[in-house]
Amino acid sequence: MAKYFTFLILIALLSSGCATSPDYTADTRDPWQGFNRKVYSFNDALDRAFLVPVATGYRAVTPDIAEKGVSNFFSNLNDFVVAFNNTLQLKFLDASSDVGRIVVNSTIGLLGFIDVASGMGLKKHNEDFGQTLGYWGAGTGPYVVLPFLGPSNVRDGPARVVDFLVYPPNWADIKNSERNILFAINVVNTRAELMVLEEKTEELSRDRYVFIRDAYLDNREFLVNDGQLPIDEGLYDELEDE
């Protein structure tokens, strides 16, 4: 399922797009579609004006091995958030594995730039506070597109605040300038990783707003239920095969 989660990173962080049809497709999960499409267009304009040029330059000058190391570094930081939420969900075995990943990758893996833990059988998990709320029975509420952040919903949007507070750079004893540099590198590196996958969404859907919305909502349900859902993987198989 690695290909599934890799693709859905795009949907969680990016609201890039193309022209959309004025005839909105009704969906009970998206009662604020008119507003959401406007925010979607705003995010797209910012993305194309700023992030795409920077990410393109980053890919051009950064060796693949360095990009991988940067991705591993931020993945290691995110394991703090994952471990926190696995603990809140009483998944203590997974949480202990997450802590093991942090210890191994932060030491032997040179601050996380090398993912040694996966090779040792310590599986990478995917948990956040929105999933924790869903695990304990909170419904998603209506779909909403957030300025700068992209697809979300009434439950998961506010839940990001908790994950933000748990994320190490936001509480570590470092200078604000260093914190801002880490944030900028993470954003640019993530955007660069998603450029190829973004091209695939253009090939698969005429209305990318609907495509991203439906994929995001399906993914959140999948994650909250730990994959215990019947999912048609044909779309994601097509992405990989191409």
N, C-alpha and C positions, 0 to 999 in steps of 0.2 A: 504493500500500500504506500510505499515511499513516494511513488509518482503522484498519488492522489494528494498527499499532504503538500508536496512541493508545488503542485499547481494551485492549490487553494491558498497558499501564501499570497499569491497575486491578488486573490479576491479579498483577502483580509486587509491588505495594506494599500491597494491601488484602485482608484476609480477612474481609469483611463477610458477614452471612448471615441466614438465616431458620431455622425449625425443620427438622430433618433426620429422615429416616426411620430407625427402628432397624434395618431390614433393609439392611445395607450391601451395596453393589454391589462384588463382588470384582474386583480389578484387580491383576495381578502387579506393576505399577509402584508400588503403594501397599500394601505388606505391613503397614505400621504405621497402618492406617486408624483403628483405635479411638483410639489416642493422638492422631493428627492431628485428628480431629474434636473432641476435647476442647480442643486448643489453638485450633482454629478458633473454637469457641464463646467461649473466653476473649478472643481478639482482637476478636470481634464485640461483646462486652459493653463492652470498653474503647472501642471505636470509637463506639458509640452513646452512651455516657455522656459522652465528652469531645470527640472529634474532630468528630462530626457537628454538635453545637451551635455549636462555634467556627467551623467551616467555613461553616455556614449564615449566621452573623453576618458573616463575612468577605465572602461573596458579596453580602450585602445592602448593605454600606457601601462596597465597593470598585468603582470604575468598571471596565468591561470592559477598557478600554485599559490601565489600571494593572495588572490581573490578567495581561494578555498580556505586559506589560513585565517583571513579576516572573518569569513562566514563562521568558521569553527569557533573563533574567539567570542563572537556575539551569541552564538548558540550556547556556549558554556555559561555566559552571564544569564541567559534566559532559563537555564536549568534551576537557578534559584527560585524563579517564579513557578516553574513546574513542580519542584519539590514542595513548595509552600502549599500549592493547591492540591496536590496529591495527599498531603497530610490532612487538609481540611475535609477531603472526601474520604478519609479513613483508609486510603490505599497505602498502607504503611510499607508494604514490600516495594511498591513502585517508588515511594518517596525515598526509601533507603537506597534504592538503585540510583535515583537522581543525585542524592548526596554523594554516593560513590563516584558518579561521573564527574561531579564538581571537584572532588579531591584528586582523582586521577588526572583529569585533564588540566587542572590548574597547576599541577606539579610536574608529573612526567610529560604531560602534553604542553609544557611551556606556556602557561597562562591560558590554555585552551586553544592555541593556534593549531595544535595537532590533536585530532580526535582519537586518542589512545583507548578511551573507555569503550567505544563501540566494538573495537577489535577484541576486547576482553569480555564481551558478552553483556555489557551494561547498556541496555536498550535506551534509546532516546525517546522520551515521551512528549506528549503535547497536551498541556493543561493550562488553563487560565481561570480567572475568577468568574468570568461569565459561565464557563463550564461547571464550576463549583456550584454556582447558584442553580443552574439547570439540574445538576446532580441531586440537589436537595428539593427539587420540585418547582422551582420558579419558571414560569412560562417566558417565552421570548418577548412577547408583546409585538407591536408593529415594527416592520422593517424601516430603517432610517439610514440615510446617507449623511455622514458627518463631514463637515468642512475639514479638509486636509487629511482626514483619516480614512474616509471611504465607507464601505458597507458596514452596517452594524444593526442593532435593534435596541428596543427600549431596555432590555435586561443587560445586554453586553456592553452598551455604550458607557453607562456609569461604572460598570465593573472594571473598566480599564484603569480607573483611578487607583484601585487597590493594587493591581499589577504594577502600575507606575511606581507606587511607593515601595514595593518589594524589590523592584529591579535594582541591582547593586549600584550602578552609577548614580542613582538618585538619592542614596543615603550614605555612600562611601565618603570618606574624608578626602575629597579632592577639590580642586579649584573649579569654579563655575566655568572658566574658559576650557578646562580639560573635559568637563562634562559635556559642554557644547560641541567640542571636537568629536568626542565619541558618538554623540547623537548624529552629527552630520555624516560621519563615515558610515555609520550603520544604515542610514537612510539611502545614501548613494550606492553602497554595496548591494543592498537589497533591491534597489531599483534596477541596477545593472543585471542582477541575476534573473530578473523577471522579463527582460526585453524579448527573449526568444519565445517565452510562453505567451506573452502579450500578442505576438504576431499570430499565434494559433487561434486565439479567441476571435480575431478578425475573420479568419477563414471559416469558423464554425457557426457564426451567428450574424444575422443582419442587424438585430437590435441588441447591442452588447450590454445595454442597461439591464434588460430582462435576463440575458445570459448570466451576467455577474450576480444579479440579485438571487436568481434561483440556485445557482451553484453555491453562493455564500450560505443561504438558508439551509440547503441540504447538508452542507458541510458541518454547520453548527449542530444540527440534529445528530449527525453521525458522530461527532466528537463527544457530545454530551452523553450519548448512549454507548460510548467506547466501541463503536463499530458494530454494535449488535443490531444492525438494520440491513434489510435486503437492498443492495445498491446496484444499479446497472452501471458497470464499469466500462461499457462500450465507448463512451465519450473519452475517458481517460486513456483507454487502450489506443484509440485513434490518435490522441495527442502524442503518445510515446512512439507509435509506429511511424508517424510522419517525422 
